[in-house]
Every structure is written in C-alpha cells, then in structure tokens.
Amino acid sequence: MKRVYTAFVEYDEESKLYVGIIPNVPGAHTQGETLDELQHNLQEVLELCLEEWRLPCKPVLRLRADKHRPSLKTVLGG
C-alpha cells in the first residue's frame, strides 16, 4: 500500500537553509542546505515517523514550494 504525503518547503534567507514540513505528521520537519539534502532528510524523517506509528505502507513524498514560489514537482519513491 502506498500513501502520498506532501511536504511544504520554504527557503530561509537568514539561515540560508531550505526548511520542510509535512503537515498532519507530528514531528515531520527538517532542513537542508540544498533541495536534494532536504528531500533526503524529509524522506528519512517521514519513514521514521511512520515506523514509530507502525503503519505498513511505503510513503511517497511530494515537495511543494510555499505559495510565493513555483511548485517543485519532486516525487520520491514513485
């Protein structure tokens, strides 16, 4: 069984890091210096959260930019 999760991404000018959060998944937030690093970190934190809940599914992560930036249209695990 696959479930699709959407992560919202913002770039923080002050820290120079990309910040991502997966709504409705408590604890699923992280950061990275690049989008690739953020994507990897979000996938890892999502898998850890789902493992903690013992949900038997393979997560698919979709990254979305905030409303002021274009969509990133990046899919993991697809």
C-alpha positions as CSV (number, residue, x, y, z in Angstrom):
1,M,0.0,0.0,0.0
2,K,1.3,3.5,-0.9
3,R,0.4,6.7,0.8
4,V,1.2,10.1,-0.7
5,Y,2.5,12.8,1.7
6,T,3.0,16.5,0.7
7,A,5.9,18.5,2.2
8,F,5.8,22.3,2.1
9,V,9.2,23.9,1.5
10,E,10.5,27.4,2.2
11,Y,13.9,28.9,1.9
12,D,15.1,30.8,5.0
13,E,17.2,33.8,3.9
14,E,18.6,34.3,7.4
15,S,19.9,30.7,7.9
16,K,20.4,30.1,4.2
17,L,18.7,26.7,4.6
18,Y,15.7,25.1,3.0
19,V,13.1,24.1,5.6
20,G,10.4,21.5,5.0
21,I,7.4,20.3,7.0
22,I,4.9,17.5,6.3
23,P,1.5,18.7,7.7
24,N,-0.5,16.2,9.7
25,V,2.6,14.1,10.5
26,P,3.7,15.1,14.0
27,G,7.5,15.6,14.2
28,A,7.9,15.5,10.4
29,H,10.0,18.6,9.8
30,T,13.7,19.2,8.9
31,Q,16.1,21.4,7.0
32,G,18.9,21.1,4.4
33,E,21.5,23.2,2.7
34,T,20.3,22.0,-0.7
35,L,16.9,20.8,-2.1
36,D,18.5,17.3,-2.5
37,E,19.6,17.3,1.1
38,L,16.2,18.5,2.3
39,Q,14.5,15.8,0.1
40,H,16.6,13.1,1.6
41,N,16.1,14.4,5.2
42,L,12.3,14.7,4.7
43,Q,12.1,11.1,3.3
44,E,14.1,9.8,6.3
45,V,12.1,11.7,8.9
46,L,8.8,10.6,7.3
47,E,9.9,6.9,7.3
48,L,10.9,7.2,11.0
49,C,7.6,8.8,12.0
50,L,5.6,6.1,10.1
51,E,7.8,3.4,11.7
52,E,7.0,4.9,15.1
53,W,3.3,4.6,14.3
54,R,3.9,1.1,12.9
55,L,2.0,1.9,9.7
56,P,2.6,-0.7,7.0
57,C,3.0,1.4,3.9
58,K,5.6,2.7,1.5
59,P,5.5,6.5,1.7
60,V,5.6,8.7,-1.4
61,L,6.8,12.3,-0.6
62,R,5.8,15.3,-2.8
63,L,7.6,18.6,-2.2
64,R,5.7,21.8,-2.7
65,A,7.1,25.3,-2.5
66,D,5.3,27.9,-0.5
67,K,2.6,30.0,-2.3
68,H,5.1,32.7,-3.3
69,R,7.4,30.3,-5.1
70,P,6.8,27.9,-8.0
71,S,6.0,24.2,-7.3
72,L,9.0,21.9,-7.1
73,K,7.1,18.9,-8.5
74,T,9.5,16.5,-7.0
75,V,8.3,13.0,-6.2
76,L,10.2,10.4,-4.1
77,G,9.6,6.7,-4.1
78,G,7.3,6.9,-7.0
